[in-house]
Amino acid sequence: MISIDAFRADYLDLGVTPNLSRIAAEGARARWMTPSYPALTFPNHYTLVTGLRPDRHGIVHNTMSDPDIGGFKAADRNAVADGRWWGGEPIWVTAEKNGVRSASWAWPGSAASIGGVRPNRWKGFDDTVPPMQRMDDVIDWLDAPANVRPKLITVYLEQLDRAGHDHGPDSPQVRRTLGEIDSAIGHLYDGLAQRALLDRINLIIVSDHGMATVGPGRVIAVEDMVPEEDATVVSIGQSIGIAPKPGHESAAAKRLLGRHAHYECWRKEQLPERWRYGHHPRVPPIVCQMDEGWDALPRTDVARRSPRAARGSHGYDPVLSSMRAVFIARGPAFKAGAQLPAIDNVDVYPLLAHLLGLEPADNDGDIAPLLPALRDGEGH
């Protein structure tokens, strides 16, 4: 399974990804895949491999806090490698516990020992390694002798997300990066074909979320949302987590709760039910959701932004078309040309367990929406 971070569902129809289009035509494609709230990288990557909503697996944001552990930031290698953050049971743990070898190229969560288990082979995140080299690493894993060859491989590609953030989803840079990633996946496709593995391996390509355009000047300073003396801002960006300071709860609530220009705030227990979010203790007491196309950042970051340049962001309401993720799959388990309606990303984990012949751990997903894409509803 390969994740292309921030691959918006409609990118597949731009005509710049011939290899991905070929894989979709030879296998199955969903109209789109709806991410879980919040539509951010770490929460949704971990949802894809656990089948649990972020509110259940505990990776509730890319930036969060836990009184017993400390602070978590996606860029903090030490925090990311701390197994205490990662709840639930990712598919590689399910596999390893059942004697099925797994490997991972920097999939979020794979650097940690979760329940005392990590993939048999894994590579840590390294953004200097291009997609083509990562595909060569996958081919090397598959070239290993049968007794050590992984049966499950997860691969993470972050380059498109960076291009989208820096230049916006409709930029030439995004199209160029799409082409580079497509070429790398085409290289993997050819490598599988040369080894007579193309029809023996199920290849699943997903993303965690899409990307929306943030126009020039569409950013507010988090310091303007609530005074520093009243609350601590735990997370920034699009889903803003705020913890009122002791004795300042009423002042913070009065300042924040309700509708504002460009965002809305709720107490965690009163968030929209469809987000299925707000019960985990790591979710701060007040959550503010930015409107599509707006960011909330520290004033110093706002000052560094060009007032004339558009960029991209995600983390908005998962039902928005700009947040739609991609799901395509081909291989012995999948019907050629199968078209699925929109699916939910929690349903990927039970599919993976089914394909591996494993009993899934507790999860929020349902394989039923994906069964029409499987040959005779089977496909181990």
N, C-alpha and C positions, 0 to 999 in steps of 0.2 A: 504494500500500500504506500503510495507516494502522495504527500501533501504539498500542494503549491500554495503557499501562504498568500491570501488575498486574491486568489483567482476568482473573480466575479463570474457568476454563471453565464452571463451573456458574452464573455470573452471568447467562449468556444465558437461563437458565430461570427467573429470578426474576419475570418479567412486568413489568419496569420499563424494558425496552429494545425498544419496539415496532419501531423502525426497523431495528435490528440483526437482530431476529427476522425482519422482512420480507426483508432482504437474504439471510439464511440460507435462508429458504423459497424464494426465487426463484433460489437458486444452490446452493452446496455448503457442507457443514459437516462438520468432523471431530469425533468424539466429544470429543477433546481433543488438544492438542499438548504433547509432553513437552519441557521446556526442557533445555538442556545444563548440565552442572555447571561452575561454581556457578550456582545459580538467582538470578542478580543482573542488574541492568539493563544495564550496559554490555557485559558478556560476551555476553549473549544477543541484544541488539540487533545486535551486530556479527556474531554467528553467523547470524542471519536473513538478512543481506545478503551474506555470504561463503560460507555453506554449510560453514564450518570450525568445528570445536570450539574453545572458548577455549584449550585446550592447544596448538592449532596456530596460531591467528591472533594470539595474544599478549596479548589483553585478558583476562587471567586473573582479574581481580577489579575491583571499582569503585575499590579502593585497592591499589596495587602499587609495586614498586621495581625499577629496572634500573640496574646499576652504570655503564652507559655513558650513561644519559639522566638518571637521578635518580628523583624520586618522581612518582607519578601519583595524582590524586584526581579523581573524576568532576566535582566542583564547581570544579576548577581550570581556568579557561578556557584558560590558556596551555598546560597539559599536553594538554588535549583537542585543541587545534589543532596539536599537534606530530605530523607524519606518521610519525615514527620509531616511535611506539608501535603503529601500526596495520599488522599483517601481512595477508597474503592480498590478495585483490582484490574489493572490494565491487561490487555489481551496477552502481552508477552509474559506476564506473571502467570496467568491462567495456563498458557502454553508450557512454560518451563516446569510448572508444578505437575504437569501431566506428561513429562518426558519429551515434549516437542520443542526442539531447538529454535531459538529466535535470534534475530539481529536487528539493530536499529542504528540509523544514521541520524543522530541528534534530534529524534522526535522528543518534544517536550515531555519530561518525566522519565525518560530512559536513562538519564545520568544518575538517578537516585536508586538506592536500594529500597524497594517498596515491599514491605512484609518480608524483608531479608532476601529478596530476589531481584535480579536485574537481567536484561537480555544476555544470552550466552556470548554474543559479540555486540559491541556497540562502539560508536565513535561520538565523541563530544562535539558540541557546536563549534564550528570554525568557519567564519564567513569569508575566509580567504580561499576556501576550496570551492571551485565552480561546480555547477550542476553536472557537467560532463564527467568530471572526476568522481563525483559521487555515484554516478551510474556505473562507472568502471569498478568502483568498490563493491557495488551490488553484484556485478558480474563475477568478480573475484570470489565473493561469498558463495555464489551458485556453482562456481567451478570446483569448490572444495569436495573432497571425497564424500560419498553418500552418508557415511557414519557421523560426519560432523557438519554436514551442510544444513543451514537453517531452513526450516519449513515456513517460517513467518519472518518477513522483513518489512520494517517501516522506515520510511525515508522522508526527511523534512527539507524543503527548499524555501528559503526566505527572500530571495532576490526580488521577486515581483512585489512583495509587500513594501520593500524599501523604495522601489521605483514609483509605486503608487503614492506613498506618503510624500516623497520629495517633489513629484512633478504632477500628480493628479492622475486619475484613472483613464482619462482620454488622451494622455500625452504620447508623443512619439517614443519617449523613453520606456513607457509601459509596453507599447507594441514591440519595441526592440527586445525587451526582456522576455516577453512572451515567446518570441521567435527563438531566443537562445535556450529557454527551458524546453520548448517543443523539440528542438534539435537534440537536446540531451536525452529526452525520453524516446525519441526516434532511434538514437544510438542504442539504448537499452532494448528496444523492440527488435532491432536488427541482431543484437547480440543473442537474444533469446531464440530468434529464428535460426541463426547459425548453429546453435547448440541443440536444435530440435526440441526446445523447451517452450516454444510459443504457445502451443496448445496443451501444455502440461501444467502451466502456471497461471493462476488467476492474478491479473493485474488490475488493481483498483486505484483510481486517481481521484482525490478529494481536495477540498480546501476548507479552511476554517471559517471564512467569512468573505464578503466582497470588499468594495471600496467606494466611497462617495467623494464627490468633489467638494473641497472647502475653498470658497472664493476668497479673493483678496480682502483682508480686514475682518474676516468672519471668525474672530477669536476674542474671548474675554479673559480678563485676569481673574484667577480664582480668589485673589485677595479682595476683589470687588463683590464676590458672592456672599462672604461672611467675614467679619473682622477676626483677625488672628487671636484676639483675646477671648473670643467666644467659642472657637472650635478649631480642631486640627483637621486639615484636609489630608485624608489618607490616600486617596487615589485621584488622579487628574485625567484630563483628556475628554472623553465623551460620557462615560459613566462615572460620576464623581461621588466618591465616598467621603462622608464628613462625620466626624465624631465630636459632638459638643463637649466642652470642657466642664468639669464638675462645677456646679453652681451657675453655669451659664446655659443650661439646657433650654430654658424658656426663651432667652434672648436669641439663641441660635435658631430655634424652631420658628419664632416669629419672623426672623429675617429670611429664612429659607423656604419653609413649606408653602406649596402651592405653585401657581403658574407665574413665570417671569418671561421677560423678553428673551427668547432663544433657549430656554430650558425650563424644566419642571422638577420639583423636589417632593419627595414623600418620606414618611417614616418607613423604615425597612419592612415592617409588618403590613404596610398598606400599599406596597407596590402593586402595579397591575398584575392580576392573577395569572394572565397568560405568560408572563415572564418566568413564572415558577422560581422565584428568587426572593431572598430576604430572610430565610430561616436560619441559615448557617451563622454561627457566632462570629465568623470573620467578616461578614457583611456589616459595614459600619451602620450606626443608628439612623442616619439620614443618607439617602441616595438621590442624587440629582442627575437627570438624563438630559443631555444636550439635544437640541433639534438637529435634524439631518443637516450636515454642512457647516456645523459650528463646533469649535473646540473651546475648552477652558484650560488654561495653562498658567503657570506662575508668571508674574509680571515680567521677570527677566527674560523668559522665553518669548513672551509676546513682543517685547521690544526688539528681539533679534529677527522677527519675521519681516519679510519684505512686504510692504503695503500694496505691492502691485502683482505679486505672484500667487497663482492658484496652487493648491496642493491637494492631498487626499487624506482621508481618515476613515476609520470604521469604529465600531463600538456603539452604533446607533441601534434603534429598535430593530430586532431581527426580522420583523415582517416586511421591512422596506425592501424594494427590489434591488437597491444598491448593495444590500447586505447579503444577497443570495450567494450561496456557495455552489460548487460544482460536485457532481458525482458521476463518474463513468467507470465502466468495468468491462473487461473481456477475459476470456479464458474458457477452460472446459466446463466451468459451472454456469456460464452465462449464455443466454440465447443471443444470436446475432440480430442486431437491429431492434432489440427490445427498447421500448420507450415507456418510462415510468412517469407518473405524475410527480408533483413535488413531494419530497420525503423530508424526514426530520433527522438531524445528525445523530441523535441517540440511537437510531436504528442500525447504525453501521457496526457497532460492537456485536450484537447478536448475529449479524451476518458473518462476521469474521469467525466467531466461535463455531457457527454452523459449517463454514467451509473447512475449518480445521478439525471438525469432528469432536469438538470439546463441549462439555457442559458449561454454559455461561455462568459467570458469577452474577450476583444480584445486580440488576441494572434497570434503567427507566425506558429501555427501548423495546421494539417489537419488530420481529423479522417479517411479519405478514406483508407490509407494504412493498417489500423487496422480492417476495417469492415469485411474482409474475416474470421477473427478469431471469430466474434460474431455470435451467433445463429440467422440465418435469418437476419443478419445485424442489430439486435435490441439488447435488453438486459438491459432495465432499471431495 
